Amino acid sequence: MPIIYTIDHKERLVLARAEGIITLKDIEDFSDDIVAQDALAYRKLFDGTNAAGTYDDNDVMILAARASAYATLTRRGRLALVPRRNAVPDLAERYINLGKFEGRARVYRTREEALEWLNSPETESDSET
């Protein structure tokens, strides 16, 4: 799988790094693993700086629908997305909007910025309704 990740149950943190060519199936499998390992409520960093996606706008809609459905299972933890270098973050932002993350997901340019937000105290704007 071109998505390498660790789940730290003690810290309630998922660190994922995508490398190479990523497909819709890769992201679906990763998402399913997070749910299966009971880590949906954890903070998550998805670093795609060294990856390229083969998915399109329709695939993003499929992933967002899945994310929205997962939200009915339990409260989701924060999600920080770091797109590929020099990529326009449109697909990541569309995923966040359609997935109904409601302030609990953001797009960052660097892994360091993403981790800073994930490790900061939660605010009212981070709460799901």
N, C-alpha and C positions, 0 to 999 in steps of 0.2 A: 504494500500500500504506500503510495507516495505521500501520505500524511503520517508523520511520526508524532506521537504524543505521549505524554505522561499524565497520570491522574494522581494527584497527591490528596488522599482522603483526609489526612490530618490537617493540611492547610486549606482544604476545600478549594483546590485550584487545578485547572486543566491547562497545560501548556502544549500547544500543537504547532507544528511547523510543516508546511507543505513544500515539497520540492519537485521540480520537473513539471510534467504535464498532469494536470488534475482534471478528472472527469466528474460528471454529476454523480455517478455511482460511488466514486471515492468519497465524496462529501456525504452522501447518504449513509454509507457504511460507517464513517466516522461519527456522524450524528447518532446513529443507532447504537454504536458502542458506548457513547456517553450516557445515553438513556439506560442501556442494559447494565452499566456499572454504577447506576444510581448517582450520577454526577451532574445531572441537569441543573441542580440548584447551586452548583459551584461556580466560582468566577472562571471565565475561560478566555484565553488568548489564542487567537488563530492568526499565525504569522505566515502570510503568503508572499513575502518579499522575494523568495527564490523559486516561485512557481508561476505557471501560466495555465489558465483555465481553458478547457475546450467547451465550456458550457455557454449558453446564450441566455437571452432575456427570458425565454420560456422556461428554461431550466431553473433560473433564479426564482421564478414564480412557483415552481414545484417545490423548491427548497423552502421558500417562505411559507407555503401552505403547511409543510411538514413542521416547521418551527412553530407556527401558530397552533397546530394540533398538540405539539409537545407541551405548550404552555397550559393546556387543560389538565395535564398530569400533576404538575407541581409548580411552585414558584421557580422561575428561572433565575439563575445567577447572572451577573453582569457578563457581557460579551464584548471583547475588544477585537476588532478586525484590523489587520495591517495588510493592505493590498500589495501586489507586486510593485516594485519600484517603477516610477514614472507612469503608473497606470492611472487612468481616470477612475475615481472611486464610485462611479455611477452604479455599477451592479451591486457593490457592497451596500451602498446606501439604500438602493431599491429593496434588497433583501431585508434590511433592518426595518424599513417602513412597512413592507408587506407582511413581514413576520410578526408584527404587532409587539415589538419589544418595549415600546412605551418608555423610552428613556434609559433602558437597561442595556443598550448596545450602542457602540460608537465606532467610528472609523478613525484610525490614526495613521500617521506617516511613518512612525518608528515604533519598534518593539518597546523601547524605553518609555516613550510617552504612554503607550497602552498599559504597561505594567504600573506606571505611576497612578493612572486612573483606577485600575483594578485594585490596587492596594490602598487607595484613599478611602476615608470613611464614606459610607453611603449617605446620600441626602434625600430630601423629599422628592426631588425630581427623578431619583432612581427607582422610586416605588411604582410597582404596577398597580393598576386599578382593577 
